[in-house]
Amino acid sequence: MWDPAQYLAFADHRARPFYELVGRVRASSPRRVVDVGCGPGNLTASLSSRWPSAVIEAFDSSVEMVEAAQAAGVDARVDDVTTWKPLPDTDVVVSNAVLQWVPSHPAVVSSWLSALSSGAWLAFQVPGNYRDPSHRLIREVAGASLEHVFRAEKPVLDPVAYADLLGDCSTVDVWETTYVQRLDGPDPVLEWVTGTALRPVRAALSVEDWEAYRAELAPRLREAYPRRADGTTWFPFRRIFAVAQV
């Protein structure tokens, strides 16, 4: 279960990659723009501002996220990334920090490319921080008993592999960026991963076991990401971007 409030606790940090991704899409007057995995919908509205004449289609697999998006005025629905197919008039598909949750996403991306018309744009962004201390410590504290709740050790491809996946497109733009984010609070990295990477762990544990898990993880994250004298914490976060025109 997704918690929209927890996810939005770092809304500004999570928004920046979205805007930098969409900024590379050079569609002028698309007919239909799709936000795949719209989350709480706080960023979907910007697509209407960017392309006011387009039909904006938005969906997410999480009922909680869709309800939050609808409450924010977004026309969102529940749908499955793995089975969704773009309609013939779809000119832009945007997927922001979603595909890392889909083990089969290279095949899913290929199916989207096959369905999109010539000239359409596909843009997606995935986290690339699975070898960082945050994720290593999450697994270490979980131990063997929770190994089944985690995705693959490396749930995303390298940038060159994404470029190869998009290689038949007329335009391919793949890059990576490490954001060094300044976070506030006594355990900001713990709060950050609670809204995303720790979601499967939380779902697998009782309330008591979840609190015990957090209590063990917190000091390890504080050591890996030390608090500065001014009370803030630097949190490096690598992301991989891909934009292609069919």
URCOR-V194155 format. One record per pair of residues at least 24 apart in sequence whose ideal C-beta (glycine too) atoms are under 7 Angstrom apart, sorted by the first residue. I is the first residue (numbers start at 1). J is the second residue. Records with the same first field share a line. If there is no record, write none. Layout:
# URCOR-V194155
I=J + J
This chain:
# URCOR-V194155
1=64 + 203
2=62 + 64 + 65 + 199
3=195
4=40 + 64 + 65 + 68
6=194 + 195
7=39 + 40 + 195
8=40 + 42
9=191 + 195
10=192 + 195
11=42
13=181
15=43
16=179
17=96 + 125 + 239
18=43 + 96
21=94 + 96 + 123 + 125 + 241 + 243
22=50 + 94 + 123
24=123 + 173 + 243
25=92 + 121 + 123 + 243
27=91 + 92 + 121
29=53
30=54 + 91 + 92
31=55 + 89 + 91
32=57 + 87 + 89 + 90 + 91
33=91 + 92
34=86 + 90 + 93 + 94
35=94
36=81 + 93 + 94 + 95 + 98
37=81 + 95 + 96 + 98
38=69 + 74 + 76
39=65
40=65 + 68 + 69 + 72
41=68 + 69 + 72 + 74 + 76
42=72
43=96
44=69 + 74
45=74
59=84
81=108
82=108
85=115
86=112 + 115 + 116
88=117
90=116 + 120
91=120 + 121
92=120 + 121
93=122
94=123
95=124
96=125
97=125 + 126 + 127
99=124 + 126
100=126 + 127 + 155 + 156
103=151 + 152 + 155
106=157 + 165
109=165
110=165
113=169 + 246
116=246
117=246
118=246
119=245 + 246
120=246
121=243 + 245
122=244
123=243
124=242
125=239 + 240 + 241
126=156 + 240
127=239
128=156 + 176 + 238 + 239 + 240
129=237 + 238
130=154 + 155
133=224
134=189 + 193 + 221
135=197
137=217 + 220 + 221 + 224
138=193 + 197 + 198 + 217
141=213 + 216 + 217 + 220
142=201
146=201 + 204
149=200 + 201 + 204
150=200
156=240
159=240
162=240 + 242
166=242 + 244
169=244 + 245 + 246
170=245 + 246
171=244 + 245
172=244
173=243
174=241 + 242
175=241
176=238 + 239 + 240 + 241
177=239
178=236 + 237 + 238
179=237 + 239
180=234 + 236
181=235 + 237
182=232 + 234
183=232 + 233 + 235
184=231 + 232
187=218 + 221 + 222
188=233
189=221 + 225 + 233 + 235
190=214 + 217 + 218 + 221
192=235
